[in-house]
Amino acid sequence: MRRGLLVRILGSAAVVGVAGAVVGAGTFSAFSSTTSNGGNTFAAGTVVIGDNDAGAAMYSLSDAAPGASVTSCIRVSYTGSLDSDVRLYTTSSIGNLGPYVNLTITPGSQASPSFPSCAGFTPDPGGDLYSGTLAAFATSHSSWSSGLADLPNAKTAWETNDAVVYRVTVTLADDNAANGGAGGAMTTGTHAFTWEARNQ
């Protein structure tokens, strides 16, 4: 009798096991379908501006007499991928000679730019970008927000491989107030011109 009971219990366990296996098999045999979108990427554009001065100054005068003048040309080029605006300014402090140094900046082109030579320079039809004193330039154009905007070839933006040659002329005014005399030397101090590009 005990043996019969044991056989029935084992038989029931076997049936439960088979039923569980069938249920389990049903759980992992569902229909399936997928779709995907691959090859995604994200890359930033570039804003890159440079010039051909090789780190040299456009002018450096000492012991200048009234009327002394220097003219230099610098090629500013844009190689970024994003259309940009370019502005010219200086963040430098200008010394006591600044009001007596006349500054003229003229945009144009050159067939064979070679800093600081202006040989073959052709001014743009629009004329000078700036004409006034060095001191006034520093006061009026001291940051991006107040910088002088210039566009190549009447475009609406600087585009990849655009370039402009700027002819920069500085002249000491014939004004006795520029004579330091007993009061000490008159000087502009070291200063820099900055062309900054920002994408539109």
C-alpha positions in Angstrom: 0.0 0.0 0.0 2.8 2.3 0.8 4.5 1.4 -2.4 1.4 2.3 -4.4 1.1 5.7 -2.6 4.8 6.4 -3.4 4.2 5.6 -7.1 1.2 7.9 -7.3 3.2 10.8 -5.6 6.1 10.4 -8.0 3.7 10.2 -10.9 2.0 13.4 -9.9 5.4 15.1 -9.5 6.4 14.1 -13.0 3.1 15.5 -14.4 3.7 18.8 -12.6 7.3 18.9 -13.9 6.2 18.3 -17.5 3.5 20.9 -17.2 6.0 23.5 -15.8 8.3 22.7 -18.7 5.6 23.3 -21.2 4.6 26.6 -19.6 8.3 27.7 -19.5 8.8 26.8 -23.1 5.8 29.0 -24.0 7.2 32.0 -22.1 10.4 32.1 -24.1 9.1 31.4 -27.6 7.2 34.7 -28.2 7.3 36.4 -31.6 9.9 39.3 -31.9 10.8 42.1 -34.3 13.3 45.0 -34.1 14.3 48.1 -36.0 17.3 50.3 -35.5 18.8 53.7 -36.6 22.6 53.6 -36.6 25.6 55.6 -37.7 24.7 58.6 -35.6 27.4 61.3 -34.9 27.6 64.9 -33.8 30.5 67.2 -34.6 31.1 70.9 -33.8 31.9 73.4 -36.4 35.0 75.6 -36.2 35.8 79.3 -35.9 39.4 79.9 -36.9 41.1 83.3 -37.8 44.8 84.0 -38.3 47.2 86.4 -40.0 50.6 86.4 -41.7 52.6 88.5 -39.3 54.6 85.5 -37.9 54.5 87.2 -34.5 56.2 90.5 -35.7 54.9 94.0 -35.0 53.5 96.1 -37.9 55.5 99.1 -36.7 58.1 100.0 -34.0 59.4 103.6 -34.1 61.6 105.3 -31.6 62.9 108.9 -31.6 60.3 109.8 -34.3 60.2 113.3 -35.7 57.0 115.2 -36.6 55.6 113.8 -39.8 57.3 110.4 -39.4 55.1 107.7 -40.9 55.0 103.9 -41.3 52.7 101.9 -43.5 52.3 98.1 -43.2 50.0 95.5 -44.6 48.7 92.5 -42.8 46.6 89.7 -44.3 43.8 88.3 -42.1 42.4 85.0 -43.1 39.5 82.9 -42.0 39.6 79.1 -42.2 36.7 78.1 -39.9 33.8 76.1 -41.1 31.1 78.3 -39.7 30.1 81.6 -41.3 31.3 84.4 -38.9 31.5 88.1 -38.2 34.9 89.7 -37.7 35.6 92.8 -35.7 38.7 94.8 -35.1 39.6 96.4 -31.8 42.4 96.9 -29.2 42.3 96.1 -25.5 45.6 97.9 -25.0 46.1 101.1 -23.0 47.5 103.9 -25.1 50.1 106.2 -23.6 50.4 110.0 -23.7 51.5 110.1 -27.3 48.3 108.5 -28.6 46.4 111.7 -29.3 49.2 112.8 -31.6 49.5 109.6 -33.6 47.2 109.5 -36.6 46.0 106.1 -37.6 44.4 105.0 -40.9 43.2 101.4 -41.5 42.2 100.5 -45.1 40.9 97.1 -46.1 41.8 95.7 -49.5 43.6 92.9 -51.3 47.1 91.9 -52.5 48.0 89.5 -55.3 51.1 88.3 -53.3 50.8 89.2 -49.6 54.1 89.4 -47.8 54.0 90.9 -44.3 54.6 93.8 -43.8 55.0 94.9 -47.4 52.1 96.8 -49.1 53.4 96.2 -52.7 50.5 95.7 -55.0 47.9 96.6 -52.4 44.5 97.5 -53.8 42.0 99.2 -51.5 38.4 98.1 -51.3 35.9 100.5 -53.0 34.4 101.3 -49.6 37.5 103.3 -48.5 39.0 103.5 -45.1 37.7 101.4 -42.2 39.2 103.9 -39.7 40.8 107.3 -39.8 41.6 109.2 -36.7 44.0 109.2 -33.8 45.3 106.1 -32.1 44.0 107.3 -28.8 40.5 107.7 -30.2 40.6 104.3 -31.8 41.4 102.7 -28.4 38.7 104.7 -26.7 36.0 103.9 -29.3 36.9 100.3 -30.2 38.1 98.5 -27.1 36.2 95.2 -27.3 34.1 92.9 -29.5 30.9 94.8 -28.8 32.5 98.1 -30.0 34.8 96.7 -32.5 34.9 97.7 -36.2 33.0 95.3 -38.4 34.4 94.4 -41.8 33.2 92.0 -44.5 35.2 90.5 -47.4 34.1 91.3 -50.9 30.7 92.8 -49.8 29.6 89.4 -48.4 27.2 89.1 -45.4 29.7 86.9 -43.5 33.3 85.6 -43.5 33.3 82.2 -45.0 35.9 79.4 -45.2 39.1 80.7 -46.9 38.1 84.4 -47.0 40.9 86.9 -46.5 41.3 90.6 -46.3 44.5 92.6 -46.4 44.6 95.6 -44.1 46.9 98.6 -44.8 47.8 100.3 -41.5 49.4 103.7 -41.5 50.6 105.6 -38.4 51.9 109.1 -38.6 53.2 111.4 -35.9 51.4 114.7 -36.0 53.3 117.9 -36.5 52.3 119.3 -33.1 54.7 120.6 -30.5 52.5 119.1 -27.8 54.0 115.7 -28.8 57.4 117.0 -27.7 58.1 115.5 -24.3 60.7 118.2 -23.5 61.5 118.5 -19.9 58.4 116.6 -19.0 59.8 113.3 -20.2 59.4 111.0 -23.2 56.1 110.8 -25.0 55.1 107.3 -26.0 52.1 105.2 -27.1 53.4 102.3 -25.1 53.2 98.8 -26.6 49.8 98.0 -28.0 48.1 95.3 -30.1 45.4 95.1 -32.7 42.9 92.3 -32.4 40.7 90.8 -35.1 38.1 88.5 -33.5 35.7 86.1 -35.3 32.4 84.9 -33.9 30.1 82.6 -35.7 26.8 84.0 -36.8 
